Amino acid sequence: MGAPVPGAKVEACPEPDLSLPPFVSPCAASAVRGRTMTDASGRYRLEDMPVGNYALTWTVGEGIWNLRIGACCRGMQPGDIFPVE
């Protein structure tokens, strides 16, 4: 596992658009989209997200968006924790 990253943008959505340019969030056009930033300890919380399956995406600064699809975020329930590695 890598070091925590403070100030990273984090987004989650059920159907990311992989055709978008790398500097645009794959969740940008999603009707259901959670957005937040990591705190000074590199932690984040997505509020008011419906229970479901999500892709998780993140970037630092204005860099390229990273994307994680699959087992990381299936069946998310309130209070669940999924690390970004």
Secondary structure, 3 states (H helix, E strand, C coil): CCCCCCCEEEEEECCCCCCCCCCCCCCCCCCCCEEEECCCCCCCCCCCCCCECCEEEEEECCCCCEEECCCCCCCECCCCCCCCC
